[in-house]
Amino acid sequence: MKDIKIESTLTVYEDYNELPKPVASLMDQAINTRLKAYAPYSEFLVGAAILLDNGEIITGNNQENASYPSGLCAERTAIYYAGAKYPDANIVMMALTAGSQNQPTNSPIPPCGACRQAISEYEVKQNDSIQIYFMGTSGKVVKSNSLANLLPLGFDRSFL
């Protein structure tokens, strides 16, 4: 028997103003689309903006439904649209922002498990990492150079 140590390295920016200009611009689009989310049940709004290697930017927000499992997260809304509209383009970077309409959300909020799996699928598909920046509605911003930092020991097509 042996132990395996798994480590992740993340970069933390103290706030939005520290972000490089291209990242801040992408985060602005995520913030704008977050404000248009349809979340009447949870009142928790999420926005995503994706930069593709062809220069296109795709946005998405969470869309809730009274039958909760029928809704869709912002990250998957954006990533699936990017895959449908630009199937040959690679995802370079994602900017994510999330927060409650009822209280301040100052902590960075990473993608949920289902969204991590979807992002992982695209990293495997394109054989290249996706930079992911995530934040609450204010406060610190976290950067991961790859989804693998957020989902070690991921499940992919090699297991099928």
Residue pairs with C-beta under 8 A, 6 or more apart in sequence:
6 152
6 153
8 144
8 149
8 150
8 152
9 145
9 149
10 142
10 143
10 144
10 149
11 142
11 143
12 108
12 140
12 141
12 142
12 143
13 19
13 140
13 141
13 142
13 143
14 140
15 138
15 139
15 140
15 141
16 24
16 27
16 135
16 138
16 141
17 24
18 141
19 27
19 133
19 141
22 51
23 93
23 95
23 133
23 143
26 49
26 51
26 57
26 93
26 95
26 133
27 49
27 95
27 97
27 133
27 135
27 141
29 47
29 49
29 57
29 59
29 95
30 47
30 48
30 49
30 59
30 95
30 96
30 97
31 47
31 97
32 47
32 59
33 47
33 48
33 49
33 59
33 60
33 61
33 74
34 45
34 46
34 47
34 61
34 74
34 97
34 98
34 99
34 137
35 45
35 47
36 47
36 61
37 45
37 46
37 47
37 61
37 62
37 63
37 74
38 61
38 62
38 63
38 64
39 45
39 46
39 62
39 64
39 101
40 64
41 64
41 66
41 68
42 64
43 100
43 101
43 102
44 62
44 98
44 99
44 100
44 101
45 61
45 62
45 98
45 99
45 100
45 101
46 61
46 62
46 73
46 74
46 75
46 96
46 97
46 98
46 109
47 59
47 60
47 61
47 74
47 96
47 97
47 98
48 59
48 60
48 61
48 74
48 75
48 77
48 78
48 79
48 94
48 95
48 96
49 57
49 58
49 59
49 78
49 94
49 95
50 57
50 58
50 59
50 60
50 78
50 79
50 82
50 91
50 93
50 94
51 57
51 91
51 92
51 93
51 94
52 58
52 82
52 86
52 89
52 90
52 91
52 92
53 89
53 90
53 91
53 92
54 86
54 89
56 82
56 85
56 86
56 89
58 78
58 81
58 82
58 85
58 86
59 78
60 74
60 75
60 76
60 77
60 78
60 79
60 81
61 74
61 77
62 71
62 72
62 73
62 74
62 77
63 71
63 72
63 77
64 71
65 71
73 111
73 112
73 114
73 115
74 96
74 98
75 94
75 96
75 111
75 112
75 115
75 118
75 119
76 114
76 115
76 118
78 94
79 91
79 94
79 115
79 118
79 119
79 122
80 118
82 89
82 91
83 122
90 126
90 128
91 122
91 126
91 130
92 130
92 131
93 130
93 131
93 132
93 133
94 119
94 130
94 131
94 132
94 133
95 133
95 134
96 109
96 110
96 111
96 132
96 133
96 134
96 135
97 109
97 134
97 135
97 136
97 137
98 105
98 109
98 134
98 135
98 136
98 137
99 105
99 109
99 136
99 137
104 136
104 137
104 138
105 136
105 137
105 138
106 136
106 137
106 138
106 139
106 140
107 136
107 139
107 140
108 134
108 135
108 136
108 139
108 140
108 141
108 142
109 134
109 135
109 136
110 116
110 132
110 134
110 142
110 150
111 119
111 132
111 134
111 150
113 151
116 147
116 150
116 151
116 154
117 151
117 154
117 155
119 130
119 132
119 147
119 151
120 147
120 148
120 151
120 154
120 155
120 156
121 156
122 130
123 129
123 130
123 146
123 147
123 148
124 156
124 157
129 145
129 146
129 147
129 148
130 146
130 147
131 143
131 144
131 145
131 146
132 143
132 144
132 146
132 147
132 150
133 141
133 142
133 143
134 141
134 142
134 144
135 141
135 142
144 150
147 154
148 154
